[in-house]
Structure formats: structure tokens, C-alpha cells
Amino acid sequence: MFQVRIHGRGGQGVVTSAELLSVAAFAEGRNAQAFPSFGSERMGAPVIAYCRIDDKEIRLREPVAVPDAVVIADPTLLHQVDLFNGLKPDGYIVVNSSRTPEQLGIAEFTNAFPAGHVCCVPATEIALEHIGKPLPNAALLGALAALTGRLRIESVVAAIEDRFSGKVAAGNAAAARACFAAVSSTATSEKTASLA
Amino acid sequence: MLKQIEGSRAVAEAVALCRPEVICAYPITPQTHIVEGLGEMVKTGELEGCEFINVESEFAALSVAIGASAAGARSYTATASQGLLFMAEAVYNASGLGLPIVMTIGNRAIGAPINIWNDQSDSMALRDAGWIQLFAETNQEAADLHVQAFKLAEALSCPVMVCVDGFILTHAYERVEIPTQAQVDAFLPPFEPRQVLDPAEPVSIGAMVGPEAFFEVRFLQHYKHFEALRLIPELAAEFAAVFGREAGGLCRSYRTENAETIVVALGSVNGTIKDVIDGMRDDGYPIGALTISSYRPFPLDEVKSALAHAKRVVVVEKCLSVGAGGIVSADVRKALAGTGIVTHTAVAGLGGRPIPSSSLRTLFERASLGALETVHFLDLNWEIVNREIARMKGQRRSGPTAENILRDLGLGAVTV
């Protein structure tokens, strides 16, 4: 089972993000379960959403306590909420930020993870460029797909097109592809660097 | 068609396939997405021949459903929590009048303190109101139970609540096979009311009944529930034949062969329990589970025979009878009266407290060792509880409990 926990704030599309992830996994013929953990139902409040992906029926109904991947849609949560709680030592981290782990003050923690398991991606900026709104949720799924290799970008795009239509679908799909490309190229250069 | 879909949407699509003629809607979390989905389907014309009525309260929602059902329309509504309590008087009226309304409950805690999250206190508060209560384990079952519920309700002229864990199921995206219209039509015949308000043949429904007849009317409701005990397994078998999958029934055993300990529960927590049981079976524990699908009527005989070979039973329940303890376990104890089987109550998940598999494993291991108390409160924070008890003993004006506890937890309660 592959378990993802997504942290963000109300209004960022965190819940939608987990739902889209489950639809993308379903499109690949897998079992998936996405569900939210709402705090207060208001804009700006911390929100957590979860997604489990497996090859067999998923019966477990507890919140994801030991994630394989953590996606952080809002880096201002980094020092407010224990975002990495339970994350597996070989897990993955996606942070929505144009800054580096060093600049965010989390490098000491993230350096313990295997090479190519951590990425910072400016998903909000990419979303603004492609959607015209600061909604990073779909874009972050592109980054997650690239970082983990668990999901094809085509499946992410299919999930987006299943949920949205017209310009919204096109914008979100473009943002997801742009994030996928950005993280893929970083991963390639990192691998090259480690080989050298 | 197999879909990756939100639980609420799956329920809405299943209800729409049942061809309801009147849907009364008043929003309350976590049920709202269901009636929103149905409202959308009526508006787009996807659901034809249905009047969608926005009402001003839950009391009105069920009252309008009562009127519509009495006029011969297949009627549906949905609610949760305080909404169910607000319509409580109408809940008794619907069953007392024998009107086959189907209502979804998106199970949620009851305040105060206000809490939007899942437990099953709301359905439990109305367990004796004469409605049949069916509990869904998964979103597939939630969808399927609605199809069975209309048939069951109309066969008996008795209303049915389909209880679906709020958020955990209503807001979960998972795969659900949505049946075809032809399948549902083959299973569910058009509504043929036992009683109907018809200007051509005037009758009155809802007469005042004195001591000479009230008892008999009430007994006949009880009789209908005995009929339901026979009918529910029949409908589940018929459903399986038409749709090719199991859903509903009275109760279901899981790995109870040679089990010394059997865990009993209602609703979605059964999924987590089954995973825990698989792990414990791998480690040699003789343990199994019993899922109760029909809580009202309560299948005393079936529960007794499913548990008869156990040494002990642990009832995991998302509700609490304050001052008495377990609610479901009281029914289970009634079923096991005279057998000598030890029954434990584990109150869990109140107000949305997560029920982790690790906590369940510890609980079941303790039960297996014979070390579990009669009533256990799973993952209750005793330190916080004891601090508040000390505060109440220490000073007369100790203040509001909920706010004190939030402050103790550092969660920023409003201070004066």
C-alpha cells in the first residue's frame, strides 16, 4: 500500500487534490481511497487530506499515520504543524515553494532522505501562470507523480479532465504537466550528479 | 458502471436509480453532498418525475416527506446529527403512520459541545423510534443498501434509515459499482402504497387513538420489525442474484471459525477491524468479527448463533449511553443472556476521534488475555480527564468543561 498525506489550508484545494490522486490511481486499475480531515470549515484553516493506493481492496479507515509521501501545499505550515510526523525514512516530500529546503529551514531534516526523494516546486506560481489563480493542488500532483514514479502524468491529467472541463481543466492539466517536467528534470540532474 | 466516486455521490446516484418522486432537502454536514447531488440531477433532468423541495428545516424536511408519502409518492430525505434530533417528532410520526420513507443518516456526533465529526450517537438516539436502521460498512454497501431500503420499506410500510458514517464514508472517494437502471428496475417494483390520500376515495390518516387501541397499533409496529427479520435476508439474497454482489443482510461473520474472541461492530470501522483480525490471525490469535448490518430490528437469534462458540465478545461502538455505558453491547448482552459468554464494551471514535488499527490491536490482545474491563474507553486521554475532575473538585466556579480542556490541550480556547 502507498499512502499519501497532503497538508494545506482551506481554499487551496487540498481535498480535491487527494480525490484527484485517487481517480488517477483508479484510472491505472488500482484501488484507491481518498478522504479529508477537516478542521474548522473555513478558508485558511489547516486541512489534511489522505490518499491510499493499493492493488487490493482497501478496508482500513484510520487516518494515514505512516505516510509514504507527504505533500505540503502551504509552506507556512512548516513550523506550525508536525507535517512530517510518521513519514517513512525512505518516504517522499513535495513542498510547494520557490525556495530550497535550506532556505525553508528544513534541510537538516530532509537531507536524511534518499537522493531524489525531496523536491520543492513553485506550484502556486506555476498555477498562476497556467490557471490564473493561486490553486496549486493539481500542479502538485504532477510533482508527486514525477518524484515518486508511482503514477503516470497521463493518469493525473485524465483525473483532472474527468473532474473539470474547458479552460479550468486545460489550465490545471498544463500546470500539472509543467510541475511534472520541472521535477523530472531536477531528478535527472540529481541522478547525473550522484553518478558523477 | 465501476466509478471512483465520493460516497455521497454514490448514494445520490443509487437513490436516483430508485426513481424517488419527492426529495425534501435541508443541508447539514456531513450529509449535504447527497441532496446537493440529487438536486443537481433533478435540475439537469437526469432524474425525471421527481419533485425536489428545498425546505426551511429538518422538521419540515421529514414532515413534507410524510405528506408526500401519504399521498402515494416514493419519498426520500437525508440528515445528520442535530438535524435528526430537530425532526425527532416527525421521525416517530413517519413510523407510527407506517409511511415507507427512506432517509440517509450521515452519522455525526451530537452537541454540545458542537462537533461536526463522525460517531453514531445520532442514529442511536432514535433507535427506538420504529424505523428500520441499516448500517453501511463501505460506500458500495451504502449505495446498495438504499436500493434494498426502498423495497424493504414499501414491502412493510415502514420507514428505513440507511446509516452511513459521516466523512469516513460520505466524504471518501473509493470505487463503487453503480448499477444500471435496468438492474434497479428489475429489483425494485413501482411503489404500491398500502394507504393513500386520494380525493376520489377520501380516508383520514393519523387519527387520535385512545387507550383502547394505541397499544395494539404500537405492537403492530413491533410485529413489522419481526417481519423485517425474515425479509431482510431474503432481499439481500435477491439483491445478490440480480446485482452479483453481497450487501446488507442481518449480520455477517468474518473469520470466526474456532474464534475464542469475536469483535462486534456497526458501520465503516469493520474495515479496520478486519485488517487487525487478519494480522492477529497471522500471529495465531483465535479471533474473528461480526458485522451487524441491521441494528433495528436487532437480530437477537442470528447474533446469538454467530457468537455462540466464542469465549468472549468485544463490542466496539461509536456511541455512549451516558450513565449506562454501551448501547450496542446492551443488545448483544441480551442476545447472549444465559450463555456465560463475557461481553466487553469498547466505546470508541466519539466526535471523530480516529480509531487506529494499533489501538484496536492492543484492545483485542488485552481481551484475548482476559485482561479487559467491562467498559473500556478507547484512547481516552485520562490525564486531561483527571485534570478537569481535579479542577471541578478544587473550586466551585471551575468554568465550562469543553473550554477548560481545549486550554489544557493548548488549542486556544477563548479566554475571558
Interface residues (C-beta under 8 A of the other chain):
Chain A: V15 A18 E19 S22 V23 F26 A27 N31 A32 Q33 A34 F35 P36 S37 F38 E41 I58 R59 L60 R61 E62 P63 A65
Chain B: Q4 E6 T29 I116 T138 F167 I168 H171 A172 Y173 E174 R175 S268 V269 G271 T272 K274 D275 P354 I355 P356 S357
